[in-house]
Amino acid sequence: NFLGLARRAGKVVSGQDTLLAAVRSGEIYFLFLASDTGQATAKKFRDKANYYHVALNNSYTKEVLSAAIGSKRTIIGISDLGMANKFKQLTTEKKGE
């Protein structure tokens, strides 16, 4: 799982406050937002992602995202541009199937 690899490489940012600050400062290039996230949180991060031009994927549940990084999380940010581009590519390929 590529998300697990990103975590092991230290390119995963999580935690709502930390993640919001990182998005605002331009350190996040891709966001995973769990499909079963609360409405207020989902709106906040969708709006921030849109405003700061950060790609966002909400195809996975909390359970799937948490299992991928080995820690219970709802929102995960990728801080490496190369990995973010790979996630964008994988997301596009998945939609094209």
Backbone as JSON Lines, residues from 0, in Angstrom:
{"i":0,"aa":"N","n":[0.83,-1.18,0.0],"ca":[0.0,0.0,0.0],"c":[0.88,1.25,0.0]}
{"i":1,"aa":"F","n":[0.66,2.1,-0.99],"ca":[1.49,3.29,-1.17],"c":[1.33,4.28,-0.02]}
{"i":2,"aa":"L","n":[0.18,4.33,0.6],"ca":[-0.04,5.23,1.73],"c":[0.81,4.81,2.92]}
{"i":3,"aa":"G","n":[0.93,3.52,3.13],"ca":[1.8,3.0,4.2],"c":[3.26,3.34,3.94]}
{"i":4,"aa":"L","n":[3.66,3.3,2.68],"ca":[5.03,3.67,2.29],"c":[5.28,5.15,2.59]}
{"i":5,"aa":"A","n":[4.29,5.99,2.27],"ca":[4.41,7.43,2.55],"c":[4.57,7.67,4.06]}
{"i":6,"aa":"R","n":[3.82,6.91,4.86],"ca":[3.93,7.06,6.32],"c":[5.32,6.66,6.79]}
{"i":7,"aa":"R","n":[5.82,5.55,6.3],"ca":[7.15,5.09,6.7],"c":[8.24,6.07,6.25]}
{"i":8,"aa":"A","n":[7.99,6.78,5.16],"ca":[8.96,7.77,4.66],"c":[8.84,9.1,5.41]}
{"i":9,"aa":"G","n":[7.87,9.21,6.3],"ca":[7.7,10.43,7.06],"c":[7.04,11.56,6.29]}
{"i":10,"aa":"K","n":[6.26,11.22,5.27],"ca":[5.61,12.21,4.42],"c":[4.12,12.34,4.68]}
{"i":11,"aa":"V","n":[3.65,11.76,5.78],"ca":[2.24,11.83,6.16],"c":[2.07,12.81,7.31]}
{"i":12,"aa":"V","n":[1.11,13.71,7.16],"ca":[0.78,14.66,8.22],"c":[-0.65,14.36,8.64]}
{"i":13,"aa":"S","n":[-0.91,14.31,9.94],"ca":[-2.26,14.04,10.41],"c":[-2.54,14.86,11.66]}
{"i":14,"aa":"G","n":[-3.79,14.85,12.06],"ca":[-4.23,15.67,13.17],"c":[-4.81,16.95,12.59]}
{"i":15,"aa":"Q","n":[-6.06,17.26,12.93],"ca":[-6.76,18.37,12.29],"c":[-6.02,19.7,12.37]}
{"i":16,"aa":"D","n":[-5.6,20.11,13.56],"ca":[-4.95,21.41,13.7],"c":[-3.62,21.47,12.97]}
{"i":17,"aa":"T","n":[-2.83,20.42,13.13],"ca":[-1.54,20.35,12.44],"c":[-1.74,20.37,10.93]}
{"i":18,"aa":"L","n":[-2.7,19.62,10.48],"ca":[-2.98,19.53,9.05],"c":[-3.48,20.86,8.48]}
{"i":19,"aa":"L","n":[-4.37,21.54,9.2],"ca":[-4.86,22.84,8.74],"c":[-3.7,23.84,8.6]}
{"i":20,"aa":"A","n":[-2.82,23.86,9.58],"ca":[-1.67,24.77,9.52],"c":[-0.76,24.41,8.34]}
{"i":21,"aa":"A","n":[-0.55,23.13,8.11],"ca":[0.3,22.69,7.0],"c":[-0.32,23.01,5.64]}
{"i":22,"aa":"V","n":[-1.63,22.89,5.53],"ca":[-2.32,23.25,4.27],"c":[-2.15,24.74,4.02]}
{"i":23,"aa":"R","n":[-2.39,25.54,5.06],"ca":[-2.27,27.0,4.93],"c":[-0.86,27.44,4.54]}
{"i":24,"aa":"S","n":[0.14,26.73,5.02],"ca":[1.52,27.12,4.75],"c":[2.07,26.5,3.46]}
{"i":25,"aa":"G","n":[1.23,25.75,2.75],"ca":[1.65,25.19,1.46],"c":[2.49,23.93,1.56]}
{"i":26,"aa":"E","n":[2.48,23.28,2.7],"ca":[3.29,22.07,2.91],"c":[2.57,20.79,2.51]}
{"i":27,"aa":"I","n":[1.28,20.86,2.21],"ca":[0.5,19.67,1.88],"c":[0.11,19.74,0.4]}
{"i":28,"aa":"Y","n":[0.32,18.62,-0.29],"ca":[0.04,18.55,-1.73],"c":[-1.13,17.64,-2.07]}
{"i":29,"aa":"F","n":[-1.54,16.82,-1.11],"ca":[-2.64,15.87,-1.36],"c":[-3.3,15.56,-0.02]}
{"i":30,"aa":"L","n":[-4.62,15.49,-0.01],"ca":[-5.37,15.17,1.21],"c":[-6.24,13.95,1.0]}
{"i":31,"aa":"F","n":[-6.24,13.08,1.98],"ca":[-7.21,11.99,2.06],"c":[-8.19,12.37,3.15]}
{"i":32,"aa":"L","n":[-9.45,12.44,2.81],"ca":[-10.51,12.78,3.75],"c":[-11.47,11.59,3.76]}
{"i":33,"aa":"A","n":[-11.62,10.98,4.91],"ca":[-12.48,9.79,5.01],"c":[-13.91,10.12,4.57]}
{"i":34,"aa":"S","n":[-14.5,9.21,3.83],"ca":[-15.86,9.42,3.32],"c":[-16.89,9.47,4.44]}
{"i":35,"aa":"D","n":[-16.56,8.91,5.6],"ca":[-17.48,8.93,6.73],"c":[-17.08,9.96,7.8]}
{"i":36,"aa":"T","n":[-16.4,11.0,7.37],"ca":[-16.04,12.11,8.25],"c":[-17.29,12.94,8.55]}
{"i":37,"aa":"G","n":[-17.33,13.57,9.71],"ca":[-18.45,14.44,10.07],"c":[-18.6,15.58,9.08]}
{"i":38,"aa":"Q","n":[-19.82,16.07,8.92],"ca":[-20.12,17.09,7.92],"c":[-19.32,18.37,8.12]}
{"i":39,"aa":"A","n":[-19.21,18.86,9.34],"ca":[-18.5,20.11,9.6],"c":[-17.01,19.98,9.25]}
{"i":40,"aa":"T","n":[-16.4,18.9,9.67],"ca":[-14.99,18.67,9.37],"c":[-14.77,18.5,7.88]}
{"i":41,"aa":"A","n":[-15.64,17.73,7.24],"ca":[-15.52,17.51,5.8],"c":[-15.62,18.84,5.05]}
{"i":42,"aa":"K","n":[-16.57,19.68,5.41],"ca":[-16.73,20.97,4.75],"c":[-15.5,21.84,4.95]}
{"i":43,"aa":"K","n":[-14.99,21.88,6.18],"ca":[-13.82,22.7,6.49],"c":[-12.64,22.3,5.6]}
{"i":44,"aa":"F","n":[-12.37,21.0,5.5],"ca":[-11.21,20.55,4.75],"c":[-11.44,20.62,3.24]}
{"i":45,"aa":"R","n":[-12.66,20.4,2.78],"ca":[-12.95,20.58,1.35],"c":[-12.73,22.04,0.94]}
{"i":46,"aa":"D","n":[-13.23,22.95,1.77],"ca":[-13.06,24.38,1.5],"c":[-11.58,24.77,1.49]}
{"i":47,"aa":"K","n":[-10.83,24.31,2.47],"ca":[-9.39,24.62,2.54],"c":[-8.65,24.03,1.34]}
{"i":48,"aa":"A","n":[-8.97,22.79,1.0],"ca":[-8.32,22.14,-0.14],"c":[-8.61,22.91,-1.43]}
{"i":49,"aa":"N","n":[-9.85,23.33,-1.59],"ca":[-10.23,24.09,-2.77],"c":[-9.51,25.44,-2.81]}
{"i":50,"aa":"Y","n":[-9.51,26.16,-1.7],"ca":[-8.91,27.49,-1.63],"c":[-7.4,27.44,-1.88]}
{"i":51,"aa":"Y","n":[-6.73,26.46,-1.3],"ca":[-5.27,26.36,-1.42],"c":[-4.83,25.43,-2.56]}
{"i":52,"aa":"H","n":[-5.76,24.99,-3.38],"ca":[-5.48,24.15,-4.55],"c":[-4.74,22.86,-4.19]}
{"i":53,"aa":"V","n":[-5.29,22.17,-3.2],"ca":[-4.74,20.89,-2.76],"c":[-5.68,19.8,-3.26]}
{"i":54,"aa":"A","n":[-5.13,18.81,-3.97],"ca":[-5.94,17.69,-4.44],"c":[-6.5,16.93,-3.25]}
{"i":55,"aa":"L","n":[-7.74,16.46,-3.38],"ca":[-8.41,15.79,-2.28],"c":[-9.08,14.51,-2.77]}
{"i":56,"aa":"N","n":[-8.96,13.46,-1.97],"ca":[-9.6,12.18,-2.28],"c":[-10.45,11.79,-1.07]}
{"i":57,"aa":"N","n":[-11.73,11.51,-1.31],"ca":[-12.58,11.05,-0.21],"c":[-13.26,9.73,-0.55]}
{"i":58,"aa":"S","n":[-12.5,8.85,-1.18],"ca":[-13.03,7.55,-1.6],"c":[-12.93,6.48,-0.53]}
{"i":59,"aa":"Y","n":[-12.22,6.75,0.56],"ca":[-11.96,5.71,1.55],"c":[-12.6,6.05,2.89]}
{"i":60,"aa":"T","n":[-12.93,5.04,3.64],"ca":[-13.51,5.23,4.97],"c":[-12.4,5.44,6.01]}
{"i":61,"aa":"K","n":[-12.82,5.84,7.21],"ca":[-11.88,6.0,8.33],"c":[-11.12,4.7,8.57]}
{"i":62,"aa":"E","n":[-11.86,3.6,8.51],"ca":[-11.26,2.29,8.78],"c":[-10.14,1.97,7.79]}
{"i":63,"aa":"V","n":[-10.38,2.23,6.51],"ca":[-9.38,1.93,5.48],"c":[-8.15,2.83,5.63]}
{"i":64,"aa":"L","n":[-8.38,4.13,5.83],"ca":[-7.26,5.06,6.0],"c":[-6.44,4.73,7.25]}
{"i":65,"aa":"S","n":[-7.13,4.42,8.33],"ca":[-6.45,4.08,9.58],"c":[-5.61,2.82,9.43]}
{"i":66,"aa":"A","n":[-6.15,1.83,8.76],"ca":[-5.41,0.58,8.54],"c":[-4.19,0.82,7.66]}
{"i":67,"aa":"A","n":[-4.3,1.71,6.7],"ca":[-3.19,1.97,5.76],"c":[-1.99,2.59,6.45]}
{"i":68,"aa":"I","n":[-2.22,3.43,7.45],"ca":[-1.08,4.08,8.11],"c":[-0.81,3.54,9.51]}
{"i":69,"aa":"G","n":[-1.65,2.63,9.98],"ca":[-1.43,2.01,11.28],"c":[-1.76,2.9,12.46]}
{"i":70,"aa":"S","n":[-2.61,3.88,12.24],"ca":[-3.0,4.81,13.29],"c":[-4.39,5.32,12.98]}
{"i":71,"aa":"K","n":[-5.22,5.49,13.99],"ca":[-6.6,5.88,13.77],"c":[-6.67,7.34,13.29]}
{"i":72,"aa":"R","n":[-7.06,7.55,12.03],"ca":[-7.11,8.88,11.44],"c":[-8.3,9.02,10.5]}
{"i":73,"aa":"T","n":[-8.78,10.25,10.38],"ca":[-9.88,10.59,9.49],"c":[-9.38,11.4,8.3]}
{"i":74,"aa":"I","n":[-8.34,12.22,8.54],"ca":[-7.78,13.09,7.52],"c":[-6.27,12.89,7.5]}
{"i":75,"aa":"I","n":[-5.74,12.7,6.3],"ca":[-4.32,12.47,6.14],"c":[-3.82,13.37,5.03]}
{"i":76,"aa":"G","n":[-2.71,14.06,5.29],"ca":[-2.1,14.91,4.28],"c":[-0.77,14.33,3.83]}
{"i":77,"aa":"I","n":[-0.45,14.54,2.56],"ca":[0.83,14.09,2.01],"c":[1.7,15.32,1.77]}
{"i":78,"aa":"S","n":[2.89,15.33,2.36],"ca":[3.75,16.5,2.31],"c":[4.88,16.41,1.28]}
{"i":79,"aa":"D","n":[4.86,15.4,0.46],"ca":[5.88,15.23,-0.57],"c":[5.22,15.38,-1.95]}
{"i":80,"aa":"L","n":[5.73,16.28,-2.77],"ca":[5.13,16.56,-4.07],"c":[5.15,15.35,-4.99]}
{"i":81,"aa":"G","n":[6.24,14.61,-5.01],"ca":[6.34,13.42,-5.86],"c":[5.32,12.36,-5.48]}
{"i":82,"aa":"M","n":[5.19,12.12,-4.19],"ca":[4.2,11.14,-3.73],"c":[2.79,11.64,-4.0]}
{"i":83,"aa":"A","n":[2.56,12.93,-3.8],"ca":[1.24,13.51,-4.08],"c":[0.87,13.33,-5.54]}
{"i":84,"aa":"N","n":[1.83,13.54,-6.43],"ca":[1.57,13.35,-7.87],"c":[1.25,11.9,-8.18]}
{"i":85,"aa":"K","n":[1.91,10.98,-7.49],"ca":[1.61,9.56,-7.68],"c":[0.2,9.22,-7.19]}
{"i":86,"aa":"F","n":[-0.2,9.79,-6.06],"ca":[-1.57,9.58,-5.56],"c":[-2.59,10.15,-6.54]}
{"i":87,"aa":"K","n":[-2.29,11.32,-7.12],"ca":[-3.19,11.92,-8.12],"c":[-3.32,10.99,-9.32]}
{"i":88,"aa":"Q","n":[-2.19,10.44,-9.76],"ca":[-2.19,9.53,-10.9],"c":[-3.0,8.27,-10.58]}
{"i":89,"aa":"L","n":[-2.78,7.71,-9.41],"ca":[-3.51,6.49,-9.02],"c":[-5.01,6.76,-8.89]}
{"i":90,"aa":"T","n":[-5.36,7.92,-8.39],"ca":[-6.78,8.29,-8.25],"c":[-7.43,8.44,-9.62]}
{"i":91,"aa":"T","n":[-6.72,9.06,-10.55],"ca":[-7.23,9.23,-11.91],"c":[-7.41,7.87,-12.6]}
{"i":92,"aa":"E","n":[-6.42,6.98,-12.43],"ca":[-6.51,5.65,-13.04],"c":[-7.68,4.87,-12.46]}
{"i":93,"aa":"K","n":[-7.91,4.99,-11.15],"ca":[-9.0,4.26,-10.51],"c":[-10.36,4.74,-11.04]}
{"i":94,"aa":"K","n":[-10.49,6.05,-11.26],"ca":[-11.74,6.59,-11.78],"c":[-11.98,6.14,-13.22]}
{"i":95,"aa":"G","n":[-10.89,5.92,-13.97],"ca":[-11.01,5.54,-15.37],"c":[-11.36,4.08,-15.59]}
{"i":96,"aa":"E","n":[-11.3,3.29,-14.55],"ca":[-11.59,1.84,-14.7],"c":[-13.04,1.58,-15.02]}
